[in-house]
Amino acid sequence: MKKVIVLGCGLVGGPMASDLSKDRNLQVSVADIDNNALDKLKKSTGVNTIHADLSISENTSELVKDFDIVLSAVPGFMGFQTLKTIIEARKNVIDIAFFPEDLFELNDLAKENNVIAISDIGVAPGMSNVLIGYADNQLDKVYSAVTYVGGLPKKREWPYEYKAVFSPIDVIEEYTRPARYIENGKEVIKPALTDPELLNFEHIGTLEAFNSDGLRSLAKTIDAPYMIEKTLRYPGHIEIIRVLRETGFFNKETIEVNGVHISPIEFTSKLLFPKWKLEEGEEDITIMKVIVSGAKGSKTLRYTWDLFDTYDQQTNVHSMARTTGYTATMALRMVIAGLYTRKGVSAPEFIGKESECVNFMLKGLEERGVIYNERVEEI
């Protein structure tokens, strides 16, 4: 029996631990600083829970030493250091923390420690990369790779028509971090929220898409003249967030107010996060479209994958937790099964190079109700 520890018991960490606990060959524990979240998970699943401050590297290092494999679901600002600590502890690791640092900075360390580390393995980045990597492996040459993705509340409520379906502070990072994409084979950097476009999606209608920094490792690992990821929101959301950003509400530098120094982002977080919180039983949806075109012999082919996922009323698991978390839990099972053996830090698109691994991931996701509809066309 393999011993697994999940670091983080939030919106995604808890459901991941619950999903893994159903495997008879796994002994699952989950660690977090939030006793309420731990108690809730233990009551509903019986999973072993550990109270720990994961922001302290020494705690994490000591914690993981008795486990065979680690699944890291800490917030993005803790992600890089946590991943480094796990690798230094010589533990194989699956990581969904969306950190700003370059994951490949830890590649040599992981190889030295004989560790398999799969990072960014959520829905996007994550499964989107896997599919793009798969298409790249099938085609002789990729011309373009475009991803549209968004997690949204099913019920639209003024003023934001949005709820944070993952760590709210990571959502703000999406709005403030410059967006990088590839155009004419070169990296282009623009502010997030730029180049809005309206798109129609089956089941939900019109959404607006904007530039975000989701391309991540693909910019280095896939040779294509055009690649971009855009985030999806309900129409009108972009302008509201741009006003807040340009006014300075997301700034980290402190300002003085009546003799008191406060950080605008901390103040804004106190106001926004309660409004962005998904309540118990509140339904969300996840939409993703991945489009890859390229040459195969004398033909030009287009691969399209569509995902439309909703809150699971039977398990009470949010869609973003399902689509993100189950991608990671299937990756963990894939490593335990010996299907993926590459040492070092892997971006998700590396999985896409191995058809057996892709099929394993897609089959496991489909069994959990997360279905990617594939279409291949000659254009």
N, C-alpha and C positions, 0 to 999 in steps of 0.2 A: 504493500500500500504506500502510495506517495503522499508526503506531507506538503500541503500547499498553504501559504499564507497570503492573504489579500491585505494590502496596506491601504487603508481608507474605507470608510463605511458610509459614504455619502449616497447621492442619488444613483450612482453607477456602481460603486464598490459593494454596497449591500446586495443588489441583485446578482452581481457576479459571484459573490460568495454563495448565495442561495442556489444558483445554477450549478456550481461546481459540487456543492454538497450532495447533489442527487447521484453522483457517480460513486459506486461502491468501492472503487479502487483508489479513491482520494479521501484523505483526512484533511478537512478544511478548517482554518482559523482565520479570523479577521481582526485587524488592529486599528484603533482610532483613538483620538483624544476625547471624542464625544460619547459620554456614557449613555445618553438617551438613545442615540442611534444604535449603539451596541446592544443595549437592552431590548430594543424593538426587534432587531434582527435575531437575537438569541431566542426570544419568545416565539417568533414565527417559524424559525427553521431549526433551532437547536444547535446551530453552528457555534463552535468554540470562539469566544470573544476575549480580546486582550486590550486593556486600557493602556495606551502609550502615546507619548508626544513624539510624533514622527518627524517633527521639524528639527529634532536633535539627532544628528547623524550617529552618535554613539548608541542611542537607543535603538535605532534601526539596525545597525550592525549587530548588536547583541541579540536583537529579536529574531533576525532571519537565520541565524547560524544553525538552528535545529530543524530547518525546513529544507525540502528537496528543491522547491521551485517557488518563485515569488511573483505575485501579480501586483504591480504598483498602480494605485488609483489615487495618488495624492494630487493636490492642486498644482497647477502649472508652475507657480513660483518656487515650489519645493522639488519639482520633478527632476531636474538635472542632477542636483546633489544627491537626491535619493537613489537615482539610478546608479550613480558613481559608487555610492556606498554599498549597494547590493552587489555590483560587479566586484568590488574589492573583497567582498565576503565570499566570492567564488560561487555564487548562486545563479543558476539560469533564471531569467526574468522576462516577463511579459509586461509591457509598460504602456499605459494610456495617458500619462501626464503630458499635456500639450505645452511643453516648455519652450522658451524663446531661443535657447542655446542650440548649437549645431550638434545633433546626436552623434555624428561621426567623430567628434572629438574624443569620444570614449571607446572608439573601435579598437585601437591598439591595446588599451587596458583590458578590454574584454577578451581579446585574443590571448594576451599574456596570462590571463586567469582561466583560460579554457572555458569561457562562458558563452552560452547562447543568449543574446539579448535582443528581443524584438521590440522596437520602440514605435510610438505613434500609431498603435494598432487599435484604433477605434473605428468609427464609421467614416469620417473624413477629417483629418487624415486617417487612413486605415484601410478600410475595405475599398475605398475609391482608388487608393494606390495599388492594392492587390490586383484590381481589375485592369488598371492601366498597365501594370507590369505584365499581366497575362496577355493583353492585346499586343504589347510591344514584342513579346516572345513569339506571338503567332504571325506577326507582320514582318516583312523585310525592312520596311522603313515606316516610322510613324510621322505623319504630317502634323497632326494636332491632337491635343488631349484637353478636354474641357469638362469641368465638374461644376454642377450646381447643387448646393446642399443647404438644408435648413431644418432646424428643429423649432416647432411653433406650438403654442397652445391651440387646442381645437376651438375653444371659445375666444372670440376676439373682444377685448375690453379696452375702452379708452382709458388713458391716452396712449399707452405704448403698444397695445395689441401684441404683447410679447411676454413670455415667462422664461426664466433661465432654466433650461433643461440640462445644464451642467453647471460647473462652478461659476457663479456670477462674476467674480473678478476676472475669470478667463474670458467671459463674454466682453467685458470692457476692453480687454487686451485686443480682441478682434476688431474693435472699433477705433483703436488708437495706434496699433502697430502698423507701420507702412506695409502696403501690399506689394508683393513681388510676383511677377509673372514673366513668361518668356514670349517675346515677339520678335519675329525675324531672326530667331536663333540667339537673341541677346536678352539679358535680364533688364526688365523695366521695373522701376519702383515708383509707385504712386501712393497717395494717402488712401487709407481704408475708406470705404463708403463712396468711392468715386465710380464713374462710368455706370450709372444706374440703367437698368433695362427692365422692361415688363415682359413676363413670360406667363404663358397659360399652362396649367398642369391639370391633368385629369384628377378627379375626386375633390379638388380644392379651388380651382379657378386661377385668377391672376395673382401673381406674386412679383415682388421687385427683387432684382439681383444686384449686388454691388461687389466691387473688388475687395478681397480680404486675403490675408497672408496664409493661405492654406496649402499652397503648392509645396512648401517645405522641401523635403529631400528630392522630390521629383525633378526639381530644377537641376540637380547634379547627376541624377542616375538615369534619366531618360533623354535620349538625343532626339529632340523634336523641335521644329522651328516655332511652334506655337503651343503654349500650355498655360492654362489659367484655372483658378478656382474662384467661384463667386458664391457668396452667401445669400440665402433667400430669407425674406421677411414679408409680412403683409405690407401692401402699399401704404406709404406715408411714414413708415418707421424711420427710414433713412434720414429724412429732413429733421425730425425731432432729435435724433442722436447727433446729427451734425451741429445743430444749434448748441446743444450741451457741450460738445467737444470744443467748438470754436470759442465758446464763452469762457472755457477754462475749467469746467466742472470735473474734468478727468485728469487735471494736472496733479503731479505728485509733489511738486515743490510747495512748501508751506507758505501761507499768506497770513498777514496780521489782521485780525478782526477785533476791534476794541481791546487791544493789548494782548490778545490771545493768538498764538500761532497754531494754525490748523492746516491740514492737508486737504485740498479740494476733493481729491479722489476718495479720501476717507469719509468726508462729509457727504458726498454724493452717494457713496455706497450705503450709508445709513438710511438715506431716503429712498434709494432705488430698490435695494435688495428685497425689502418687505413687499414691494409692489410686484417684483419679478418672481417671487417665490411660488412654485407650484404647490398647491395645497393637496392634502390627502385626497386621493381619488380624482383629482383634476386631470382631465385627459389632454394628452399632447400628441403631435404627429411628427413624423420625420419624412422628408422628401429628399430624394437624391436622383440626379441624372448624370451619368458618366458617358461621354461621347468621345470615341477615339477613332480617327481615320488614318489610313496609310496604305502603302503599296504591298501587294502580295502577288509576286510574279508580274504579269501584265495587267492585273486588276487593281482597282482602287476600292478598298473595303471600308465600311464604317461599322464599328461595334458600338452598340448602345445598351446600357443597363439602366433600368428604372426601378426605384425603390419607393414604395409608399407604405409606411408602417404607422400603426396607431397604438395607443395605450391599451394594454391587455387587461380587460375587466375581470378576467378569471384569476390572474395572479396579482393584479394591482401593481404591475411594473410599468413604469413610464416607457414610452417608445424610445426616447434617446438612450435610456439605460439598456434597453433591449438591443438596439442596433449597435451601440458602442460596446456595451459590456459583453454581449454574446460573441461578438467578433473576437474580443480578447480571450474569452474562455475557450473558444474553439482553437485559437492559436496555442493556448497553453496545452490543450489536449493533443494537438498536433505535435508539439515538442515531446510530450510524455510518450506518445506513441512511436517516437523515433522517425517520424516522417520528415521533419525539418531538423537538420543537424549542423547548419552553418555556424561556425564559431565567429565571435565578434558581434558588433552591433549591426542589426539588420533593419533596414527600412522595410515597410510592408510590401513595397513593389518587388523586393527580392523573393518573397513568397510566390508572387505572380509568375515568376519564371519557372515554377515547378507545378505542372498541371495537376499532379496527384494531390498536392497541398491545396490548390485552389478548389478542386472538387470536394476535398474533405471539409474545407471551410464552408463552402456554399451549401453542402448537404446538411451540415450541422446547424447552420443558420435556418435553413428551410424547415428542419425538424422543430425549431423553436418559433416558427411563424414569421421569420424575417426572410422575405423572398425577393431576390433580384431577378427581374425579368430581362432576359438577354435577347437582343435582336442583331443579326449580322446581315448587312446589305451590301450589294455591289453598287457603287455610285460612279 
